[in-house]
Amino acid sequence: METNFLDALKVLIAQHAFHGEPMPAIGAVSTKDIPSPWAAVVVNSGSMTANLEECYGDRILLTLLGDDIHVPDKTLGRAVILRTERGAVPVALAGLRIHLERFPPEVRVRFVEAVSPFGGILRQEGIAFSSQVVSFVKCRASKLLARALRTRQGSALYGRFSLILGDQGTLYAEVMELLPRPRCMQALG
């Protein structure tokens, strides 16, 4: 299964270009280099949406930064901010490439509508999936990312690049998730 983390970031890269900003360099880091409190949210194979909901004790919604449907390979690229329902606190940025043809039409529509996070839609639709972490990552917030995540430009963002897989190992999506410093309301279990 050939994947490239840049596929998940095409829309985010385009957003940086549109705003005349360079995309920040994203580097791989080992699990031991991910500091607390990021490690509690990022270093696992669970759904990031579920991890963030547990961390913040709130439902996670999304704000669409940009999207693009690539007709030849039937994929939807999108860049989103995951935010809490109460207070609309931005808790993560996600760049995704979703393989639309691997879902029924009624589920595809929900992805395109961009109202709920990808993992939340899969859970609501009863579609079993797992998150296979390919690498953990770190970057510094560009001006665009800092504004979207309500953090300081240059501040550290940690996250992960993952493959979202179905029961039979079917690739559903490639996802790059970057988080500002988590401010968890409770300890993750």
Phi, psi and omega per residue, in radians:
M1 nan 1.838 -3.113
E2 -1.468 2.143 3.086
T3 -2.423 2.754 -3.134
N4 -2.467 2.257 -3.090
F5 -1.103 -0.388 3.101
L6 -1.143 -0.490 3.080
D7 -1.040 -0.638 3.139
A8 -1.314 -0.294 -3.038
L9 -1.875 0.054 -3.060
K10 -0.956 -0.772 -3.107
V11 -1.202 -0.677 3.119
L12 -1.171 -0.682 3.078
I13 -1.090 -0.740 3.110
A14 -1.094 -0.665 3.107
Q15 -1.104 -0.733 3.091
H16 -1.083 -0.779 3.134
A17 -1.072 -0.752 3.134
F18 -1.019 -0.664 -3.130
H19 -1.569 0.112 3.095
G20 1.192 0.539 -3.123
E21 -2.067 2.529 3.021
P22 -1.310 2.532 3.039
M23 -1.242 2.351 3.129
P24 -1.172 2.620 3.071
A25 -1.197 2.326 3.112
I26 -1.977 2.140 -3.109
G27 -2.050 2.596 3.084
A28 -1.290 2.501 3.067
V29 -2.343 2.739 3.083
S30 -1.453 2.842 -3.126
T31 -1.039 -0.614 -3.117
K32 -1.203 -0.286 3.135
D33 -1.614 0.021 3.106
I34 -1.642 1.984 -3.072
P35 -1.303 2.819 2.973
S36 -1.266 2.497 0.104
P37 -1.584 -0.009 3.132
W38 -1.035 -0.744 -3.035
A39 -0.956 -0.686 -3.111
A40 -1.107 -0.511 -3.092
V41 -1.646 -0.619 -2.955
V42 -1.667 -0.692 -2.997
V43 -1.487 1.399 3.062
N44 -2.996 3.068 -3.133
S45 -1.910 0.302 3.124
G46 -1.406 3.005 3.084
S47 -1.162 2.263 3.124
M48 -1.091 -0.672 3.111
T49 -1.023 -0.841 3.139
A50 -1.109 -0.732 3.117
N51 -1.047 -0.767 -3.125
L52 -1.209 -0.658 3.091
E53 -1.096 -0.704 3.100
E54 -1.187 -0.748 -3.131
C55 -1.051 -0.847 -3.033
Y56 -1.628 -0.115 -3.134
G57 1.065 0.618 -3.054
D58 -2.649 2.736 3.057
R59 -1.221 2.508 3.130
I60 -1.813 2.247 3.097
L61 -2.047 -3.130 3.126
L62 -2.349 2.734 2.993
T63 -2.107 2.175 -3.115
L64 -1.375 2.204 3.041
L65 -1.586 -0.615 -3.139
G66 3.136 2.753 3.101
D67 -2.643 2.894 -3.132
D68 -2.765 2.196 3.055
I69 -1.639 2.179 3.116
H70 -1.778 1.759 -3.014
V71 -1.070 -0.795 -3.073
P72 -0.966 -0.734 3.137
D73 -1.839 0.179 3.055
K74 0.940 0.871 3.106
T75 -2.104 2.688 3.048
L76 -2.014 2.054 3.025
G77 -1.702 2.412 3.073
R78 -2.654 2.690 3.033
A79 -2.120 2.237 -3.070
V80 -2.385 2.721 2.946
I81 -1.822 2.197 3.012
L82 -1.538 2.338 -3.075
R83 -2.455 2.752 3.085
T84 -1.269 2.671 3.105
E85 -1.221 -0.864 3.102
R86 -1.456 2.134 3.097
G87 1.517 -0.214 3.131
A88 0.882 0.734 3.137
V89 -1.325 2.113 3.110
P90 -1.227 2.222 -3.059
V91 -2.076 -0.232 3.118
A92 -2.916 2.732 2.972
L93 -2.021 2.391 3.118
A94 -2.260 2.346 2.956
G95 -1.928 2.238 -3.062
L96 -2.290 2.660 2.871
R97 -2.210 1.940 -3.083
I98 -1.782 2.257 3.120
H99 -1.497 1.615 -2.988
L100 -1.056 -0.678 -3.047
E101 -1.148 -0.152 -3.121
R102 -1.595 0.132 -3.119
F103 -2.264 2.677 3.049
P104 -1.126 2.687 -3.097
P105 -0.912 -0.694 -3.104
E106 -1.171 -0.463 3.090
V107 -1.407 -0.684 3.090
R108 -0.958 -0.747 -3.137
V109 -1.038 -0.702 -3.139
R110 -1.125 -0.638 3.089
F111 -1.133 -0.780 -3.112
V112 -1.157 -0.623 3.122
E113 -1.100 -0.503 3.079
A114 0.969 0.842 3.079
V115 -1.763 -0.696 -3.115
S116 -1.985 2.660 3.080
P117 -1.104 2.669 -3.110
F118 -0.932 -0.910 -3.135
G119 -1.097 -0.634 3.100
G120 -1.120 -0.708 3.114
I121 -1.123 -0.776 3.130
L122 -1.043 -0.773 3.118
R123 -1.094 -0.811 -3.133
Q124 -1.080 -0.590 -3.119
E125 -1.497 -0.046 -3.140
G126 1.245 0.470 3.140
I127 -1.639 2.001 -3.129
A128 -1.212 2.437 3.124
F129 -2.720 2.833 3.029
S130 -2.369 2.775 3.134
S131 -1.930 2.048 3.117
Q132 -1.800 1.883 -3.126
V133 -1.248 2.196 3.091
V134 -1.594 -0.754 3.081
S135 -2.780 2.669 3.016
F136 -1.653 2.582 -2.983
V137 -2.390 2.850 3.076
K138 -2.523 2.522 2.980
C139 -2.653 3.049 3.053
R140 -1.834 2.420 -3.088
A141 -1.151 2.128 2.991
S142 -1.240 3.036 3.092
K143 -1.023 -0.758 3.130
L144 -1.101 -0.820 3.141
L145 -1.161 -0.711 3.128
A146 -1.064 -0.750 3.127
R147 -1.127 -0.803 -3.100
A148 -1.164 -0.605 -3.091
L149 -1.728 0.073 -3.136
R150 0.903 0.904 3.090
T151 -2.315 3.108 -3.137
R152 -1.413 2.477 3.026
Q153 -1.039 2.349 -3.130
G154 1.570 -0.169 3.133
S155 -1.221 2.686 -3.100
A156 -1.242 2.402 2.990
L157 -2.162 2.265 3.068
Y158 -2.022 2.715 3.126
G159 -3.057 -2.644 -3.097
R160 -2.710 2.690 2.978
F161 -1.886 2.151 -3.055
S162 -2.309 2.739 2.972
L163 -1.835 2.293 3.077
I164 -1.709 2.053 -3.018
L165 -2.038 2.542 3.047
G166 -1.466 3.124 -3.109
D167 -0.895 -0.744 -3.074
Q168 -1.614 0.292 -3.128
G169 1.432 0.190 3.116
T170 -1.154 2.266 3.119
L171 -1.331 1.991 3.104
Y172 -1.566 -0.665 -3.067
A173 -2.890 2.717 2.913
E174 -1.898 2.357 -3.046
V175 -2.376 2.261 2.989
M176 -1.933 2.141 -3.127
E177 -2.095 2.273 3.127
L178 -2.182 2.283 -3.067
L179 -2.094 2.384 2.900
P180 -1.238 3.054 -3.129
R181 -0.953 2.064 3.126
P182 -1.172 2.479 3.079
R183 -2.126 1.213 -3.059
C184 -1.113 2.428 3.086
M185 -1.397 -0.427 -3.108
Q186 -2.556 2.796 3.098
A187 -1.264 2.451 3.120
L188 -1.399 2.495 -3.103
G189 -1.784 nan nan
